């Protein structure tokens, strides 16, 4: 999936996307040479997914919580824990 924010395009692998009804999480590398995992909060509107800069209705808080937990479980199983720095993708960039 391609995400766009401020005219910057980011390609996200499907296995790094955790999408609910309205809330989603995308896991991305911190930089082109840095495999540390960052997460982006996404919101859905009419079938399109957007980087969430402005937030969204608290009605979707439970959905966001579910997606955060799914993303965390994926990292615990598929990524490398890196001490005080969170997780890193196992595959190199």
Residue frames as a rotation matrix with the C-alpha (Angstrom) as fourth column:
UNK 1
0.587 0.809 0.000 0.00
0.809 -0.587 0.000 0.00
0.000 0.000 -1.000 0.00
UNK 2
-0.484 -0.694 0.533 1.23
0.652 -0.693 -0.309 3.50
0.584 0.198 0.787 -0.73
UNK 3
0.392 0.527 -0.754 0.70
0.876 -0.465 0.131 6.20
-0.282 -0.712 -0.644 1.88
UNK 4
-0.145 -0.383 0.912 0.94
0.627 -0.749 -0.215 9.89
0.766 0.541 0.348 1.14
UNK 5
0.574 0.250 -0.780 1.65
0.765 -0.502 0.403 12.65
-0.291 -0.828 -0.479 3.62
UNK 6
0.522 -0.334 -0.785 2.64
-0.171 -0.942 0.287 16.18
-0.836 -0.016 -0.549 2.67
UNK 7
0.771 -0.095 -0.629 3.38
-0.636 -0.069 -0.769 14.99
0.030 0.993 -0.113 -0.89
UNK 8
-0.434 -0.896 0.097 5.83
-0.900 0.435 -0.017 12.35
-0.026 -0.094 -0.995 0.41
UNK 9
0.535 0.605 -0.590 5.10
-0.664 0.733 0.148 8.78
0.522 0.312 0.794 -0.68
UNK 10
-0.439 -0.602 0.667 5.85
-0.857 0.504 -0.109 5.82
-0.271 -0.619 -0.737 1.57
UNK 11
0.018 0.382 -0.924 5.45
-0.574 0.761 0.303 2.22
0.819 0.525 0.233 0.40
UNK 12
-0.267 -0.013 0.963 4.25
-0.918 0.306 -0.251 -0.14
-0.292 -0.952 -0.094 3.15
UNK 13
-0.862 -0.063 -0.502 4.25
-0.244 0.921 0.304 -3.93
0.444 0.385 -0.809 2.84
UNK 14
0.098 0.991 -0.095 0.84
-0.420 0.128 0.898 -5.52
0.902 -0.048 0.429 3.41
UNK 15
0.232 -0.036 -0.972 2.24
0.650 0.749 0.127 -7.60
0.724 -0.661 0.197 6.29
UNK 16
-0.774 -0.533 -0.341 3.19
0.618 -0.521 -0.588 -4.32
0.135 -0.667 0.733 8.02
UNK 17
-0.644 0.656 0.394 -0.40
-0.484 -0.748 0.455 -2.97
0.593 0.102 0.799 7.87
UNK 18
-0.790 0.483 -0.377 -2.97
0.611 0.568 -0.552 -3.52
-0.052 -0.666 -0.744 10.59
UNK 19
-0.847 0.501 0.178 -6.29
-0.346 -0.773 0.532 -2.12
0.404 0.389 0.828 9.37
UNK 20
-0.724 0.689 -0.035 -9.57
0.411 0.390 -0.824 -2.11
-0.554 -0.611 -0.566 11.25
UNK 21
0.213 0.892 0.399 -12.89
0.949 -0.092 -0.301 -0.53
-0.232 0.443 -0.866 10.33
UNK 22
0.932 0.151 0.330 -11.66
0.234 -0.945 -0.229 3.05
0.277 0.291 -0.916 10.67
UNK 23
0.644 -0.744 0.175 -8.32
-0.681 -0.455 0.574 2.92
-0.348 -0.489 -0.800 12.49
UNK 24
0.908 -0.403 -0.118 -5.10
0.277 0.787 -0.551 1.41
0.315 0.468 0.826 11.28
UNK 25
0.562 -0.825 -0.049 -1.40
-0.317 -0.270 0.909 1.13
-0.764 -0.496 -0.413 12.02
UNK 26
0.893 -0.432 -0.130 1.43
0.001 0.290 -0.957 1.04
0.451 0.854 0.259 9.48
UNK 27
0.639 -0.768 -0.040 4.88
0.215 0.129 0.968 -0.13
-0.738 -0.627 0.248 10.55
UNK 28
0.910 -0.374 0.176 7.72
0.065 -0.290 -0.955 1.58
0.408 0.881 -0.239 8.67
UNK 29
0.136 -0.931 -0.339 11.52
0.967 0.199 -0.157 1.78
0.214 -0.306 0.928 9.02
UNK 30
0.444 -0.009 -0.896 12.82
0.527 -0.806 0.269 4.90
-0.725 -0.591 -0.353 10.74
UNK 31
0.364 -0.352 -0.862 14.93
-0.644 -0.764 0.040 5.78
-0.673 0.541 -0.505 7.73
UNK 32
0.736 -0.045 -0.675 16.54
-0.610 0.388 -0.691 4.45
0.293 0.921 0.258 4.55
UNK 33
-0.142 -0.867 -0.478 19.50
-0.286 0.498 -0.819 3.05
0.948 0.021 -0.319 6.52
UNK 34
-0.805 -0.067 0.590 17.77
-0.591 0.003 -0.806 2.48
0.053 -0.998 -0.042 9.87
UNK 35
-0.585 0.543 -0.602 15.66
0.077 0.777 0.625 -0.65
0.807 0.320 -0.496 10.45
UNK 36
-0.933 0.302 -0.193 14.14
0.191 -0.037 -0.981 0.56
-0.304 -0.952 -0.023 13.73
UNK 37
-0.443 0.851 0.282 10.35
0.808 0.243 0.537 0.34
0.388 0.465 -0.795 13.51
UNK 38
-0.933 0.338 -0.121 8.22
-0.267 -0.878 -0.398 3.47
-0.240 -0.339 0.910 13.61
UNK 39
-0.481 0.822 0.305 4.42
0.847 0.526 -0.080 3.39
-0.226 0.219 -0.949 13.47
UNK 40
-0.950 0.305 0.066 1.96
-0.251 -0.872 0.419 5.65
0.185 0.382 0.906 11.71
UNK 41
-0.488 0.868 0.093 -1.68
0.276 0.254 -0.927 5.95
-0.828 -0.427 -0.363 12.78
UNK 42
-0.975 0.202 0.094 -4.07
0.064 -0.152 0.986 5.73
0.214 0.967 0.136 9.83
UNK 43
-0.392 0.920 -0.014 -7.74
-0.182 -0.092 -0.979 6.61
-0.902 -0.381 0.204 9.43
UNK 44
-0.779 0.221 0.587 -10.19
0.610 0.484 0.627 5.33
-0.145 0.847 -0.512 6.84
UNK 45
-0.268 0.761 -0.590 -12.77
-0.276 -0.648 -0.710 7.41
-0.923 -0.028 0.384 4.98
UNK 46
0.610 0.657 -0.444 -14.92
-0.628 0.059 -0.776 6.02
-0.483 0.752 0.448 2.16
UNK 47
0.947 -0.189 0.261 -12.54
0.273 0.900 -0.340 3.11
-0.171 0.393 0.903 1.54
UNK 48
0.436 -0.836 0.333 -9.38
0.109 -0.319 -0.942 5.24
0.894 0.446 -0.048 1.42
UNK 49
0.601 -0.333 -0.727 -6.66
0.799 0.209 0.564 5.20
-0.036 -0.920 0.391 4.09
UNK 50
0.570 -0.351 0.743 -4.97
0.003 -0.903 -0.429 8.41
0.822 0.247 -0.514 5.21
UNK 51
-0.518 -0.740 -0.430 -2.12
0.625 0.016 -0.781 9.30
0.585 -0.673 0.454 7.55
UNK 52
0.520 0.820 -0.240 -3.92
0.729 -0.280 0.625 10.65
0.445 -0.500 -0.743 10.61
UNK 53
-0.623 -0.714 0.319 -2.68
0.471 -0.668 -0.576 14.13
0.625 -0.209 0.752 11.43
UNK 54
-0.521 0.505 0.688 -5.88
-0.542 -0.819 0.191 15.55
0.660 -0.273 0.700 12.83
UNK 55
-0.873 0.211 0.440 -7.11
-0.284 0.515 -0.809 12.62
-0.397 -0.831 -0.390 14.86
UNK 56
-0.592 0.743 -0.313 -10.55
-0.153 0.278 0.948 11.06
0.791 0.609 -0.051 14.60
UNK 57
0.278 0.851 0.446 -13.69
-0.675 -0.158 0.721 10.38
0.684 -0.501 0.530 16.59
UNK 58
-0.539 -0.449 0.713 -13.22
-0.840 0.354 -0.412 8.73
-0.067 -0.821 -0.568 19.97
UNK 59
0.599 0.788 0.140 -15.85
-0.740 0.612 -0.280 6.23
-0.306 0.064 0.950 18.79
UNK 60
0.771 -0.340 -0.539 -12.96
-0.235 0.635 -0.736 4.47
0.592 0.694 0.410 17.01
UNK 61
0.125 -0.765 0.631 -10.68
-0.981 -0.189 -0.034 4.28
0.145 -0.615 -0.775 20.07
UNK 62
0.417 0.070 0.906 -11.46
-0.429 0.894 0.128 0.58
-0.801 -0.443 0.403 20.63
UNK 63
0.980 -0.054 0.192 -10.65
0.195 0.463 -0.864 -0.17
-0.043 0.885 0.465 16.98
UNK 64
0.502 -0.847 0.176 -7.34
-0.574 -0.479 -0.664 1.72
0.646 0.232 -0.727 17.28
UNK 65
0.155 -0.404 0.901 -6.50
-0.924 0.262 0.277 -0.21
-0.348 -0.876 -0.333 20.46
UNK 66
0.752 0.179 0.635 -7.10
-0.016 0.967 -0.254 -3.51
-0.659 0.181 0.730 18.64
UNK 67
0.904 -0.414 0.104 -4.84
0.127 0.030 -0.991 -2.50
0.407 0.910 0.080 15.74
UNK 68
0.301 -0.819 0.489 -2.08
-0.872 -0.444 -0.205 -1.33
0.385 -0.365 -0.848 18.11
UNK 69
0.270 -0.153 0.951 -2.18
-0.649 0.700 0.297 -4.70
-0.711 -0.697 0.090 19.87
UNK 70
0.922 0.064 0.381 -2.08
0.220 0.723 -0.655 -6.55
-0.318 0.688 0.653 16.54
UNK 71
0.701 -0.704 0.111 0.95
-0.272 -0.409 -0.871 -4.50
0.659 0.581 -0.478 15.46
UNK 72
0.172 -0.647 0.742 2.71
-0.985 -0.103 0.138 -5.12
-0.013 -0.755 -0.656 18.79
UNK 73
0.532 0.072 0.844 2.10
-0.262 0.962 0.083 -8.88
-0.805 -0.265 0.531 18.59
UNK 74
0.968 -0.215 0.126 3.46
0.185 0.283 -0.941 -8.90
0.167 0.935 0.314 15.04
UNK 75
0.414 -0.863 0.291 6.64
-0.659 -0.504 -0.558 -7.13
0.628 0.039 -0.777 16.21
UNK 76
0.230 -0.304 0.924 7.07
-0.862 0.377 0.338 -9.53
-0.452 -0.875 -0.176 19.14
UNK 77
0.637 0.107 0.763 6.89
0.086 0.974 -0.209 -12.47
-0.766 0.198 0.612 16.72
UNK 78
0.746 -0.172 0.643 8.55
0.665 0.237 -0.708 -11.10
-0.030 0.956 0.291 13.56
UNK 79
0.653 -0.536 0.534 10.94
-0.212 -0.807 -0.551 -8.32
0.727 0.247 -0.641 14.58
UNK 80
-0.068 -0.782 -0.619 14.08
0.720 0.391 -0.574 -8.10
0.691 -0.485 0.536 16.71
UNK 81
0.908 0.307 -0.284 13.86
0.414 -0.560 0.717 -6.43
0.061 -0.769 -0.636 20.14
UNK 82
0.086 -0.898 0.431 16.57
0.552 -0.317 -0.771 -3.76
0.830 0.304 0.468 20.34
UNK 83
-0.645 -0.442 -0.623 17.03
0.746 -0.187 -0.640 -2.92
0.166 -0.877 0.450 24.01
UNK 84
-0.318 0.471 -0.823 15.79
0.472 -0.674 -0.568 0.57
-0.822 -0.569 -0.008 24.85
UNK 85
-0.782 -0.084 -0.618 15.20
-0.411 -0.676 0.612 1.39
-0.469 0.732 0.494 21.18
UNK 86
0.222 0.965 -0.138 12.09
-0.818 0.107 -0.565 -0.69
-0.531 0.238 0.814 20.51
UNK 87
0.417 0.028 0.908 12.06
0.276 0.949 -0.156 -3.15
-0.866 0.315 0.388 17.63
UNK 88
-0.374 -0.531 -0.761 13.90
-0.701 -0.375 0.606 -3.53
-0.607 0.760 -0.232 14.32
UNK 89
0.759 0.508 -0.407 12.76
-0.647 0.516 -0.562 -5.23
-0.075 0.690 0.720 11.13
UNK 90
0.439 -0.599 0.669 14.67
0.048 0.760 0.649 -8.50
-0.897 -0.253 0.362 10.74
UNK 91
0.461 -0.260 0.849 15.13
0.883 0.227 -0.410 -8.03
-0.086 0.939 0.334 7.01
UNK 92
-0.410 -0.709 -0.574 17.70
0.580 -0.688 0.436 -5.44
-0.704 -0.154 0.693 6.03
UNK 93
0.620 0.597 -0.509 16.79
0.063 -0.684 -0.726 -2.31
-0.782 0.418 -0.462 4.15
